[in-house]
Amino acid sequence: LTKVLSDGMYRTYTYKMAQTQSKNGSQVYQYSMNLYPACHVQDHLLALCPQQKYQHLFKTEDSMNKAIDIGNLVRKAYVNFVIYGNPMVDGWNDISIDNSQMIYDQNNEIKLINQTEVCQLFEDEVFA
């Protein structure tokens, strides 16, 4: 139930905002941090903070090492976006091109955003 509520409350608005910004001419690179244990701003925590700040979240050395690897990938994408205007990851395009997003998790993959599933859960007036 928590995942459904979380996705409905946060992801739907995030995707809708990304759609709106893209339609207004902005380049938008959507991503999702799906690494367990999920916590708010986990992407920034892994990418920008020293390990001591988050090592208590991971129970095994393998899960900690995966988190460090993902944090390095996220940081590199941030830096590339600042320097080049794009995260410089093969296959990860501005959503206006193919509606794709990076999924940071055990597999780190690029998937298409299902617009019907996430952006049409609420009427447009909700986003106004």
CORJOSUL-V688596 format. One record per residue. N is the residue number from 1. PSI is psi in radians with two decimals (* if undefined). D_FIRST is the distance of its C-alpha to the first C-alpha in whole Angstrom. Layout:
BEGIN
n->{N | N}
psi->{PSI | PSI}
d_first->{D_FIRST | D_FIRST}
END
This chain:
BEGIN
n->{1 | 2 | 3 | 4 | 5 | 6 | 7 | 8 | 9 | 10 | 11 | 12 | 13 | 14 | 15 | 16 | 17 | 18 | 19 | 20 | 21 | 22 | 23 | 24 | 25 | 26 | 27 | 28 | 29 | 30 | 31 | 32 | 33 | 34 | 35 | 36 | 37 | 38 | 39 | 40 | 41 | 42 | 43 | 44 | 45 | 46 | 47 | 48 | 49 | 50 | 51 | 52 | 53 | 54 | 55 | 56 | 57 | 58 | 59 | 60 | 61 | 62 | 63 | 64 | 65 | 66 | 67 | 68 | 69 | 70 | 71 | 72 | 73 | 74 | 75 | 76 | 77 | 78 | 79 | 80 | 81 | 82 | 83 | 84 | 85 | 86 | 87 | 88 | 89 | 90 | 91 | 92 | 93 | 94 | 95 | 96 | 97 | 98 | 99 | 100 | 101 | 102 | 103 | 104 | 105 | 106 | 107 | 108 | 109 | 110 | 111 | 112 | 113 | 114 | 115 | 116 | 117 | 118 | 119 | 120 | 121 | 122 | 123 | 124 | 125 | 126 | 127 | 128}
psi->{-0.70 | -0.76 | -0.75 | -0.82 | -0.75 | -0.84 | -0.75 | -0.67 | -0.69 | -0.90 | -0.71 | -0.83 | -0.66 | -0.82 | -0.70 | -0.74 | -0.72 | -0.75 | -0.83 | -0.79 | -0.69 | -0.75 | -0.48 | 0.13 | -0.01 | 2.57 | 2.21 | 2.18 | 1.88 | 2.44 | 2.83 | 2.35 | 1.89 | 0.40 | 2.27 | 2.44 | 2.22 | 2.40 | 2.75 | 2.37 | 0.55 | -0.61 | -0.80 | -0.68 | -0.86 | -0.61 | -0.54 | -0.23 | 2.68 | 2.66 | -0.58 | -0.44 | -0.39 | -0.02 | -0.46 | -0.27 | -0.34 | 2.26 | -0.43 | 2.79 | -0.67 | -0.78 | -0.60 | -0.77 | -0.67 | -0.73 | -0.73 | -0.78 | -0.80 | -0.71 | -0.70 | -0.70 | -0.75 | -0.80 | -0.77 | -0.72 | -0.73 | -0.87 | -0.79 | -0.68 | -0.73 | -0.75 | -0.81 | -0.17 | 0.21 | 2.65 | -0.15 | 0.78 | 2.13 | 2.20 | -0.21 | 1.87 | 2.82 | 2.41 | -0.32 | -0.33 | -0.93 | 0.18 | 0.66 | 2.79 | 2.64 | 2.34 | 1.95 | 1.95 | -2.67 | -0.50 | -0.31 | 1.48 | 2.84 | 2.25 | 2.73 | 2.51 | 2.22 | 1.69 | -0.71 | -0.70 | -0.74 | -0.53 | -0.17 | 0.42 | -0.45 | 2.73 | 2.68 | -0.51 | -0.48 | -0.57 | -0.13 | *}
d_first->{0 | 4 | 5 | 5 | 6 | 8 | 10 | 11 | 12 | 14 | 15 | 16 | 18 | 20 | 20 | 22 | 24 | 25 | 26 | 28 | 30 | 31 | 32 | 34 | 36 | 34 | 33 | 29 | 28 | 24 | 22 | 19 | 19 | 16 | 18 | 17 | 16 | 15 | 16 | 17 | 21 | 21 | 23 | 25 | 25 | 26 | 29 | 31 | 30 | 32 | 31 | 31 | 29 | 26 | 27 | 25 | 22 | 23 | 24 | 27 | 29 | 28 | 25 | 27 | 29 | 27 | 25 | 29 | 30 | 27 | 28 | 31 | 30 | 28 | 31 | 34 | 32 | 32 | 35 | 36 | 35 | 37 | 40 | 40 | 37 | 35 | 33 | 35 | 33 | 34 | 32 | 30 | 31 | 31 | 29 | 31 | 33 | 30 | 27 | 26 | 24 | 24 | 21 | 22 | 21 | 22 | 24 | 25 | 25 | 26 | 23 | 24 | 21 | 20 | 21 | 20 | 17 | 16 | 19 | 20 | 16 | 18 | 22 | 24 | 25 | 22 | 23 | 27}
END
